Amino acid sequence: MLLAGTMIGGLYLTFPVAYSLYGKGAKLIVIFAYLGMAVIYCLPMVVFEAYFLGIKFTAVRLLVSLSLVVITSILLGNYLTGETIK
């Protein structure tokens, strides 16, 4: 979560990092969690959202989205483990 949240540059940088993680042998669960958290926990977006919508709203959204990212990455990682991915 810290690695994904501190990256600035959007998806232009997260996909090459995810590809290199896959090349190094990372599990698909980790890669999916990284991609999901990079989109949701982008630090400039969180600061912007907290300023305009409030800290309480931002905290609730981050907690809900964290649990959803973890659940979906586990489900996708387990489903795609037996598949051939190129």
GUKE-822423 format. One record per residue (C-alpha): residue in one letter; x, y, z. Coordinates in nm, 2 decimals. Example, Ala and Ser with C-alpha at 12.3 -4.5 7.8 and 13.67 -1.06 7.14 Angstrom:
BEGIN
r:A	east:1.23	north:-0.45	up:0.78
r:S	east:1.37	north:-0.11	up:0.71
***
This chain:
BEGIN
r:M	east:0.00	north:0.00	up:0.00
r:L	east:0.28	north:0.24	up:0.08
r:L	east:0.46	north:0.17	up:-0.25
r:A	east:0.14	north:0.21	up:-0.45
r:G	east:0.03	north:0.53	up:-0.27
r:T	east:0.35	north:0.72	up:-0.30
r:M	east:0.39	north:0.67	up:-0.68
r:I	east:0.31	north:0.97	up:-0.88
r:G	east:0.24	north:0.93	up:-1.25
r:G	east:-0.08	north:0.73	up:-1.26
r:L	east:-0.12	north:0.41	up:-1.45
r:Y	east:0.16	north:0.50	up:-1.69
r:L	east:0.41	north:0.39	up:-1.42
r:T	east:0.21	north:0.13	up:-1.23
r:F	east:0.18	north:-0.12	up:-1.52
r:P	east:0.55	north:-0.14	up:-1.59
r:V	east:0.62	north:-0.19	up:-1.22
r:A	east:0.35	north:-0.46	up:-1.20
r:Y	east:0.51	north:-0.63	up:-1.51
r:S	east:0.85	north:-0.62	up:-1.34
r:L	east:0.70	north:-0.76	up:-1.02
r:Y	east:0.54	north:-1.05	up:-1.23
r:G	east:0.88	north:-1.11	up:-1.40
r:K	east:1.05	north:-1.13	up:-1.06
r:G	east:0.80	north:-1.40	up:-0.95
r:A	east:0.55	north:-1.22	up:-0.74
r:K	east:0.21	north:-1.38	up:-0.69
r:L	east:-0.09	north:-1.26	up:-0.89
r:I	east:-0.26	north:-1.16	up:-0.56
r:V	east:0.02	north:-0.91	up:-0.49
r:I	east:0.01	north:-0.77	up:-0.84
r:F	east:-0.36	north:-0.72	up:-0.84
r:A	east:-0.35	north:-0.56	up:-0.49
r:Y	east:-0.07	north:-0.33	up:-0.61
r:L	east:-0.27	north:-0.22	up:-0.92
r:G	east:-0.59	north:-0.16	up:-0.72
r:M	east:-0.42	north:0.03	up:-0.45
r:A	east:-0.22	north:0.24	up:-0.69
r:V	east:-0.54	north:0.36	up:-0.84
r:I	east:-0.73	north:0.42	up:-0.51
r:Y	east:-0.45	north:0.54	up:-0.28
r:C	east:-0.27	north:0.79	up:-0.50
r:L	east:-0.14	north:1.05	up:-0.25
r:P	east:-0.22	north:1.37	up:-0.45
r:M	east:-0.58	north:1.24	up:-0.50
r:V	east:-0.62	north:1.16	up:-0.14
r:V	east:-0.50	north:1.50	up:-0.03
r:F	east:-0.73	north:1.67	up:-0.28
r:E	east:-1.02	north:1.46	up:-0.17
r:A	east:-0.97	north:1.53	up:0.20
r:Y	east:-0.95	north:1.90	up:0.13
r:F	east:-1.27	north:1.92	up:-0.06
r:L	east:-1.49	north:1.64	up:0.08
r:G	east:-1.36	north:1.62	up:0.43
r:I	east:-1.13	north:1.39	up:0.63
r:K	east:-1.42	north:1.17	up:0.76
r:F	east:-1.54	north:1.09	up:0.41
r:T	east:-1.19	north:1.02	up:0.28
r:A	east:-1.12	north:0.79	up:0.58
r:V	east:-1.44	north:0.59	up:0.52
r:R	east:-1.37	north:0.56	up:0.15
r:L	east:-1.02	north:0.45	up:0.20
r:L	east:-1.12	north:0.18	up:0.46
r:V	east:-1.40	north:0.05	up:0.24
r:S	east:-1.19	north:0.04	up:-0.07
r:L	east:-0.90	north:-0.12	up:0.11
r:S	east:-1.11	north:-0.42	up:0.21
r:L	east:-1.26	north:-0.44	up:-0.14
r:V	east:-0.92	north:-0.43	up:-0.31
r:V	east:-0.79	north:-0.71	up:-0.08
r:I	east:-1.10	north:-0.93	up:-0.14
r:T	east:-1.10	north:-0.89	up:-0.51
r:S	east:-0.72	north:-0.94	up:-0.55
r:I	east:-0.75	north:-1.26	up:-0.35
r:L	east:-1.04	north:-1.39	up:-0.56
r:L	east:-0.88	north:-1.30	up:-0.89
r:G	east:-0.54	north:-1.43	up:-0.79
r:N	east:-0.69	north:-1.77	up:-0.68
r:Y	east:-0.91	north:-1.79	up:-0.99
r:L	east:-0.63	north:-1.71	up:-1.24
r:T	east:-0.36	north:-1.93	up:-1.07
r:G	east:-0.44	north:-2.23	up:-1.29
r:E	east:-0.47	north:-2.03	up:-1.60
r:T	east:-0.20	north:-1.95	up:-1.85
r:I	east:-0.11	north:-1.58	up:-1.85
r:K	east:0.11	north:-1.42	up:-2.10
***
